[in-house]
Amino acid sequence: MNPYFELLKKLEKQTEEIQEQISLGVPNGVYCTDLDEQYASRAPAPCEQIDSGKHGQFIVMGRDRTGTLAEGAGAGGLERSGMIDIYTGPGSSAEKAQVKFDKKNTLNPSFIADAARIYITQTTLEIDKAFGLKPSAKGASSYKKSAIGIKADHVRMISREKMVLYCGRAHNVLGADKYGERNSNNDKILDPPRIELMTSTEENLQPAVLGNNLMKYLNSREESHRKLINDIENLNEQLIQINMVLTGLALGAPPFSKNVMDGVINIIDNIADSFNSYIEEMNSLDKGYVKGSNSILSNSVFVS
């Protein structure tokens, strides 16, 4: 028997038991029964169709609006600025245990204070600003382009087998010119794709490391390290033999033999110091930025 079938049957039985308890009477709200609570209503715009639930849920279809009626592409009278705004918990960040909004309070949508939101728009003016982000100065601008914003205290994206986060033009577009896929304004996509994974400000962004290129670079450095060590050992052996011959020719008389030995030691110390310095630079990778096709740094993914 499929274990998931058994799991679903077990859940079905539990649901029947819960429904029986509900029929006998439970406190309001328990087992997802209706709860007598009130939320703020949405300040409507003339263009909006608003579907609201009993517990602070809204699905709004209208024109781009990121706050008051004076904010967003819809406020500027722009065409092709349709939006779908799905959110819950209006103004929740402003509420306290003893002070809560009710239906008498009419609130504008707030991408900062509302609890959770999925926002879809055909045309945005300042999608970053609306969500409280500092607009990125790098990469393509979002001005007057389509956008989707998702915000909540916690966000999860779950895939059972494969998840692809892709930024860039579609690979295969039938009938397209050499520029391929275009943006929502039918403009050519000329800016290079850019993914930013940010937990800080843009100033702290650093290019992500390309794993394969890094391993290739480190392996090549490892080979160089081993070769350098072998060269040092061979040089050391040869210098010792030369010193022994020279010392014998001079019949061990100082200061010649001492000067030769001191010179050998100095050469070895200098090589060792250079090697250690090279290793230190390699460990920090500050000297390992190899520009070009084998660069270890990504030019499209940045993290902070």
C-alpha positions as CSV (number, residue, x, y, z in Angstrom):
1,M,0.0,0.0,0.0
2,N,1.3,3.5,-0.9
3,P,2.3,5.1,2.4
4,Y,0.9,8.5,1.2
5,F,-2.5,6.8,0.8
6,E,-2.4,5.6,4.4
7,L,-1.4,9.1,5.5
8,L,-4.3,10.7,3.6
9,K,-6.8,8.2,5.1
10,K,-5.5,8.9,8.6
11,L,-5.9,12.7,8.0
12,E,-9.4,12.1,6.7
13,K,-10.3,10.2,9.9
14,Q,-8.9,13.0,12.0
15,T,-10.9,15.6,10.1
16,E,-14.1,13.6,10.7
17,E,-13.3,13.6,14.4
18,I,-12.6,17.3,14.4
19,Q,-15.9,18.0,12.5
20,E,-17.7,16.1,15.2
21,Q,-16.1,18.2,18.0
22,I,-17.0,21.4,16.1
23,S,-20.7,20.3,15.8
24,L,-20.7,19.8,19.6
25,G,-19.3,23.3,20.1
26,V,-15.8,24.7,20.4
27,P,-14.5,28.2,21.2
28,N,-14.6,30.6,18.3
29,G,-11.5,30.3,16.1
30,V,-10.5,26.8,17.3
31,Y,-10.1,24.3,14.5
32,C,-10.3,27.1,11.9
33,T,-13.8,28.2,12.8
34,D,-14.8,31.8,12.3
35,L,-13.2,34.2,14.7
36,D,-14.8,37.5,15.6
37,E,-12.0,39.9,14.6
38,Q,-11.8,43.0,12.5
39,Y,-9.2,44.4,10.2
40,A,-8.7,47.7,8.5
41,S,-10.4,48.2,5.1
42,R,-8.5,49.2,2.0
43,A,-8.7,52.8,0.7
44,P,-10.1,52.1,-2.8
45,A,-9.1,53.6,-6.1
46,P,-11.7,54.2,-8.8
47,C,-10.1,51.7,-11.1
48,E,-9.8,48.9,-8.6
49,Q,-11.8,45.7,-8.2
50,I,-11.4,44.6,-4.5
51,D,-12.1,41.1,-3.2
52,S,-11.7,41.0,0.5
53,G,-12.0,38.2,3.0
54,K,-13.2,38.2,6.6
55,H,-9.7,38.0,8.1
56,G,-7.7,40.7,6.5
57,Q,-7.1,39.2,3.0
58,F,-7.3,41.2,-0.2
59,I,-7.0,40.5,-3.9
60,V,-7.0,43.7,-5.8
61,M,-7.0,44.2,-9.5
62,G,-6.4,47.7,-10.8
63,R,-3.6,49.9,-12.0
64,D,-0.1,50.2,-10.6
65,R,-0.4,51.6,-7.1
66,T,2.3,51.2,-4.4
67,G,0.7,53.4,-1.7
68,T,-1.6,56.4,-1.9
69,L,-3.5,57.3,-5.1
70,A,-0.5,59.5,-5.9
71,E,2.0,56.7,-5.9
72,G,2.8,54.3,-8.8
73,A,2.4,54.3,-12.5
74,G,-1.3,54.5,-12.2
75,A,-1.0,57.8,-10.4
76,G,0.8,59.3,-13.4
77,G,-1.9,58.2,-15.8
78,L,0.4,55.7,-17.6
79,E,-1.2,53.2,-19.9
80,R,-0.5,49.5,-19.7
81,S,0.0,49.6,-15.9
82,G,-2.4,46.9,-14.8
83,M,-1.6,45.2,-11.5
84,I,-2.7,42.4,-9.2
85,D,-2.1,43.1,-5.5
86,I,-2.5,40.1,-3.2
87,Y,-1.9,40.8,0.5
88,T,-3.0,40.1,4.0
89,G,-2.7,41.9,7.4
90,P,-3.2,45.5,6.4
91,G,-1.0,47.8,8.6
92,S,0.0,44.9,10.9
93,S,3.4,46.4,11.6
94,A,1.7,49.4,13.2
95,E,-0.6,47.4,15.5
96,K,0.1,46.6,19.2
97,A,-1.5,44.2,21.5
98,Q,-4.0,46.7,22.9
99,V,-4.3,48.9,19.7
100,K,-5.6,47.2,16.6
101,F,-7.2,48.5,13.4
102,D,-10.8,47.7,12.6
103,K,-13.1,48.2,9.6
104,K,-13.6,51.9,10.5
105,N,-9.9,52.4,9.6
106,T,-9.3,52.8,5.9
107,L,-5.7,52.3,5.0
108,N,-3.7,52.7,1.8
109,P,-1.6,49.6,0.7
110,S,1.8,49.7,2.4
111,F,4.6,47.5,1.1
112,I,6.3,48.2,4.4
113,A,3.6,47.9,7.1
114,D,1.3,45.2,5.6
115,A,2.0,41.6,6.8
116,A,2.6,39.7,3.5
117,R,2.2,40.6,-0.1
118,I,2.6,39.3,-3.7
119,Y,2.5,42.2,-6.1
120,I,2.3,41.9,-9.9
121,T,2.4,44.9,-12.2
122,Q,2.9,45.5,-15.9
123,T,4.6,48.8,-15.3
124,T,6.5,49.9,-12.3
125,L,8.2,53.3,-11.6
126,E,10.0,52.5,-8.3
127,I,9.5,48.9,-7.3
128,D,12.6,48.9,-5.1
129,K,11.5,52.1,-3.3
130,A,8.0,50.7,-2.8
131,F,9.4,47.7,-0.9
132,G,11.8,49.8,1.1
133,L,15.0,49.0,-0.8
134,K,17.7,51.2,-2.1
135,P,17.6,51.1,-5.9
136,S,20.5,49.3,-7.3
137,A,22.8,51.4,-9.5
138,K,24.2,48.4,-11.3
139,G,22.4,46.3,-14.0
140,A,19.2,47.2,-15.9
141,S,16.8,49.7,-14.4
142,S,13.2,48.6,-13.5
143,Y,11.7,52.0,-14.5
144,K,8.6,51.6,-16.6
145,K,9.0,47.8,-16.8
146,S,7.0,44.9,-15.5
147,A,7.8,43.6,-12.0
148,I,6.8,41.1,-9.4
149,G,7.5,41.7,-5.7
150,I,7.1,39.2,-2.8
151,K,7.4,40.2,0.8
152,A,6.7,38.6,4.2
153,D,8.5,37.9,7.4
154,H,9.5,34.5,6.0
155,V,9.5,33.4,2.4
156,R,9.9,29.8,1.2
157,M,10.3,28.5,-2.3
158,I,10.1,24.7,-2.3
159,S,10.8,22.3,-5.2
160,R,10.7,18.5,-4.9
161,E,13.1,17.8,-7.7
162,K,14.7,20.9,-9.3
163,M,14.6,24.6,-8.9
164,V,16.0,27.1,-11.4
165,L,16.6,30.7,-10.7
166,Y,17.4,32.2,-14.1
167,C,18.1,35.8,-15.1
168,G,18.5,36.6,-18.7
169,R,16.8,36.3,-22.1
170,A,15.0,33.2,-23.2
171,H,17.3,30.8,-25.1
172,N,15.0,29.9,-27.9
173,V,12.5,32.4,-29.3
174,L,10.9,31.6,-32.7
175,G,11.0,34.4,-35.2
176,A,13.1,36.7,-33.1
177,D,15.9,38.9,-34.4
178,K,19.6,38.6,-33.3
179,Y,18.6,40.3,-30.0
180,G,16.2,37.5,-29.1
181,E,13.6,37.9,-26.4
182,R,12.6,41.5,-25.6
183,N,11.3,43.1,-22.4
184,S,7.7,44.0,-21.6
185,N,8.0,47.3,-23.5
186,N,9.3,45.5,-26.6
187,D,12.7,47.0,-26.1
188,K,16.0,45.2,-26.8
189,I,17.5,43.6,-23.7
190,L,21.1,45.0,-23.8
191,D,22.1,45.1,-20.2
192,P,23.9,42.0,-19.0
193,P,21.9,39.7,-16.6
194,R,22.5,40.4,-12.9
195,I,21.4,38.5,-9.8
196,E,21.8,40.2,-6.5
197,L,21.5,38.2,-3.2
198,M,21.4,40.9,-0.6
199,T,21.2,41.0,3.2
200,S,22.9,44.3,3.4
201,T,23.3,47.4,1.2
202,E,24.5,47.6,-2.4
203,E,27.9,49.0,-1.3
204,N,28.6,45.6,0.3
205,L,27.9,43.5,-2.8
206,Q,30.7,41.3,-3.9
207,P,30.9,39.0,-7.0
208,A,30.1,35.4,-6.3
209,V,32.9,32.8,-6.8
210,L,32.7,30.4,-9.7
211,G,33.4,27.0,-8.2
212,N,34.8,25.2,-11.2
213,N,37.1,28.1,-12.1
214,L,38.2,28.4,-8.5
215,M,39.1,24.7,-8.3
216,K,40.9,25.0,-11.6
217,Y,42.9,27.9,-10.3
218,L,43.7,26.4,-7.0
219,N,44.8,23.1,-8.6
220,S,47.2,25.1,-10.9
221,R,48.5,26.9,-7.8
222,E,49.0,23.6,-6.0
223,E,51.1,22.3,-8.9
224,S,53.1,25.5,-8.8
225,H,53.6,25.1,-5.1
226,R,54.9,21.5,-5.4
227,K,57.2,22.5,-8.2
228,L,58.6,25.4,-6.2
229,I,59.2,23.2,-3.2
230,N,61.0,20.6,-5.4
231,D,63.1,23.4,-6.9
232,I,64.0,24.7,-3.4
233,E,65.1,21.2,-2.3
234,N,67.2,20.6,-5.4
235,L,68.8,24.0,-5.1
236,N,69.6,23.4,-1.5
237,E,71.3,20.1,-2.3
238,Q,73.3,21.6,-5.1
239,L,74.4,24.6,-3.0
240,I,75.5,22.2,-0.2
241,Q,77.6,20.2,-2.7
242,I,79.1,23.4,-4.1
243,N,79.9,24.7,-0.7
244,M,81.7,21.4,0.2
245,V,83.8,21.6,-2.9
246,L,84.7,25.2,-2.4
247,T,85.5,24.6,1.3
248,G,87.8,21.8,0.3
249,L,89.6,23.9,-2.2
250,A,90.1,26.6,0.4
251,L,91.2,23.9,2.9
252,G,88.4,25.0,5.2
253,A,90.1,28.3,5.8
254,P,87.9,31.1,7.1
255,P,86.5,33.4,6.2
256,F,85.9,32.0,2.7
257,S,84.1,28.8,3.8
258,K,82.0,30.8,6.3
259,N,81.0,33.4,3.6
260,V,80.0,30.7,1.2
261,M,77.9,28.9,3.8
262,D,76.3,32.2,4.9
263,G,75.5,33.0,1.3
264,V,73.8,29.6,0.8
265,I,71.7,30.1,4.0
266,N,70.7,33.6,2.9
267,I,69.6,32.4,-0.5
268,I,67.5,29.6,1.0
269,D,66.0,32.0,3.6
270,N,65.1,34.5,0.8
271,I,63.5,31.8,-1.3
272,A,61.5,30.5,1.7
273,D,60.4,34.1,2.6
274,S,59.2,34.6,-1.0
275,F,57.4,31.3,-0.9
276,N,55.6,32.1,2.4
277,S,54.6,35.5,1.1
278,Y,53.2,33.9,-2.0
279,I,51.3,31.4,0.1
280,E,49.8,34.2,2.2
281,E,48.7,36.1,-0.9
282,M,47.2,32.9,-2.3
283,N,45.3,32.2,0.9
284,S,43.7,35.6,0.9
285,L,43.0,35.3,-2.9
286,D,43.6,39.1,-3.1
287,K,46.2,38.3,-5.7
288,G,44.2,35.6,-7.3
289,Y,41.7,37.7,-9.3
290,V,42.4,36.4,-12.8
291,K,40.4,38.5,-15.3
292,G,39.2,36.8,-18.5
293,S,37.5,33.6,-19.4
294,N,39.0,31.7,-16.4
295,S,38.2,34.4,-13.8
296,I,37.1,32.9,-10.5
297,L,34.6,35.7,-10.0
298,S,31.1,35.8,-11.4
299,N,30.1,38.9,-13.4
300,S,26.4,38.2,-13.1
301,V,25.8,37.0,-9.5
302,F,26.6,39.2,-6.5
303,V,26.1,38.6,-2.8
304,S,26.3,40.6,0.4
